[in-house]
């Protein structure tokens, strides 16, 4: 009988310990679930805010593009910024601290507006920001370097311009054809006609450059060949 009593007491104590352990671990489990739920909720809120911000930035950018129309300016000419274009510049400037993709596009658009208004210095500064930004897509960095050179073909330091173009002129480089065209323009400026003819001839035979560029190079080549030596 004593053994039976002790056994019942042991069983009761064991059950009590199990109940205490269950309460403890259930509480811990509930705490983990609550923390996880808060974390997921915070992440979802952050993602939602990110989407809201991206939509707002995109709306600002496309509204600015609509205002930035330069179709009234003839190629090769400049015109003072219109009130709408000034508004576009102000809107685009607000995107200077957003993620790199949209920031880069806004800087390129601002540079184009400044160049079309005759403010080459301001445009060059923005192209430099894009080309020096390591977070920017290499394709857009190359475009910024090319535009930086093209707008100084007539009066920039030839050595500096050629140094920039050398980074763009290589097999498989996306801006190779346009870089070679700019190099040919520098050759013409410096009186290196044979070098200019050679580069233009190379452009006309490259199938990986736009057809318009090949046609332009061919036309320039015909003009050079027809000109007195």
Secondary structure by P-SEA (a helix, b strand, c coil): caaaaaaaaaaaaaaaaaaaaaaaaaaaaaaaaaaaaaaaaaaaaaaaaaaaaaaaaaaaaaaaaaaaccccccccccccccaaaaaaaaaaaaaccccaaaaaaaaaaaaaaaaaacaaaaaaaaaaaaaacccccaaaaaaaaaaaaaaacccccaaaaaaaaaaaccccccaaaaaaaaaaaaaaaacaaaaaaaaaaaaaacccccaaaaaaaaaaaaaaaaccc
